């Protein structure tokens, strides 16, 4: 979820309602609509600021919230994000997060520490492409650091009970030449020296 351009949310009519999926780019929304049409799946997509999603969708009406890969770094307020998630879930509903581990952003290709894990504040840089490589007008891109404890505390502070948190030594792509693809299609560093992905499951009691 990107605080600059945020949610798109599908719901389905031929199966129990599914949670909204936040998608930051208009092109992604168009692609999702095209895929839904190809499989003849009625779906509704909504774009809104993730922090204002309760003004667009019905609070306390979702069983599952899912956020995956490259979400948290775009959020300036992790605590508020967790509160929004809690507000949207029904009692018994769950939130599943799958993310690139924050340790990845603090080491270079030689696994040398280049920044503090506990750094604070936005990191701003001028870019001409999106994070997916799409060419854009020159603009300032802001990202925000987060820690594993910060994530757990944000969820707990919003009244969500963390049932499981896993740190995994695998990645979705080959970031360095040394990485080796395992039989499941994930990429690993020799010896698994660092967690590369993180997953978390929390429930609203």
N, C-alpha and C positions, 0 to 999 in steps of 0.2 A: 504494500500500500504506500502510495507516494503522496505526501501532504500537498504537493503542488498540483497534481492532476490525479484525482482519485476514483472512487469505486465504480464498478460495473457489476451488476448482481443478477444472475439468472435464477428463475424459479420454474419448476416443471409441473405439468398438469397430469401426465400419465403415471406419475410415481409420487411418493410423499414429497412435500416441498423440501428443496435443498437450500443450504445457506447461501447468502450472497457471496459472490467472488469479486474481490476488489481488483481492478485492472486499471493501471494508470494511463494508458495510451489510447487515443481514438482508433488508431489502426488495429490495436489488439481487440477492441470492442467490435470493429467491423469484421475481423477475422472470426471472432467467436460467433457472431450472428450468421456468418456464412456457413460455418461448421454446423450450427444448430439447424439451419435450413437443409443442409445436405443429408442429415440423419433424421429429418422430419421431427425434430424435438421442439415443441413450443417452449420458448424461453423469453424472459423479459430481462433486459440489461439496463441498469441505472448507473449514471455517473454522478458522483457527489464527493464532497470533502469527507474523508474518512472520519474526521472528528465530529462531523455533523450528520453522520449516517442515520442517527435516530430521528432526525427531522424528515428523512426521506422514506425510510422503511419502518415497519411496525416494531417497536421495542418488545422484548421478552417473547418473541415469536419464532425463534430459530433454535434448532436442535444442535447444529454444528456450525462453527466458524473455522475456516481454514485459511492460513496465510503461509505462503511458501516462497523461499529463496529470494533474497534481495528485497525484503519488506522493511525490516526494522531499521536499516541504515537510513531510510528516508523519513523517519519519524522523529521530529524534534521533542516530542513528549511521550515517552513510553508509558508512563503512568496513566495518562489520559487515554491512550490507545487501549490499555487493559480495561479501563472503566467503561469505555464504549462497548467493547466486546462483552463484558459482563451485562451491560444494559440490554444488549440485543438477544442474549441467550435466555431460553426458558429455564426454569429449575430442572436440573438434571442434564442440561445441555453441556457440550464440550467444545473447547477450542484446541485445535491442533496446529502447531507451528513447526515448520521445517525451515532451517536457516543455515546460511554459511556461518561457520563458527567465527566469533569476533577475533580470535587469535590469528586468523588468516590475514587480517588487515594490518597486523603489527610486525610481520616478518617479511623479509625480502626473499628472492628466489633461492638464496643460499641459506635460508632459515635463520638469518641473523636478525635480532630484534632491532627495529628501526624507529619504533615509537612506543609510547606508554600504553599499556592496556587500560590504564585508569584516566586517560586523557578526557577532557570535557570540552563542550562547545562544538559548534559546527565547523566543519572543514569545507572551505569555499575554494573553488577553482573555476577558471574560465575554460569552457569547452565549446566545441563546434559539432559534437555528435552526442547522441543519446548513449545510455549505457549499453544499448543493443547494437550500436554502430550506425544508427540512422543519422544522416546529415541534417543538422539544424542550424538556425542562426546562432551566432556566438552569444553565449549566455553564461551566467554564473550558476554553477551546480553546487548545491549544499547537501552534505551528508552529515549524519550524527553518529558518534560512537555509542556502543552499548556493551554491557558486560552480562555474563551469565547470571550473576547474582542480581543485577539490576532487572533482568527479565523476570526471574523468579519472584522478586519482591514486588514488582509491578502487578503480576498476576495475583499474588496473595493479597496485596493491598486493595485490589478490586473485588475481593471476596471470592476468588477462584482458587480451588484446591488443586495443586499440582499433583497429578497421579503418577506421572512418569517424566523423566528428563534423561535423554541419552546424548552422549558426545561420541561421534563416530569418526574413525580415521580414513574416511573416504570422501571423494569429491565427485561432482557431476561432470567435470571436464579435466583435461590434462593442462594444468597450469604451468608446469615446468617439464623439461625433457626427461627428468628422472622419474616422473610418475609412471606407474605401471597399471594397466587395466586389469581388474580382477574378473573372475568368471561371471559375475553379476553385472558387468558393464560399468562399475564404478572405478575411479582412479585413486591410487594410493601412493604415498611416498614410501620408499624403501624403509622397512623397519617400523612403519606407523608411528613416527615421532610426535605427531601433533593431532589433536582433534580438528577435523576439517568441516564437518557438518554437525548440526545440533537439532534434535527434535524434542518437542515438549507436548504433553497432553494434560490439560487442566479441565476441571469440571465445576459447574456452578451448582452448589448444593441448594 
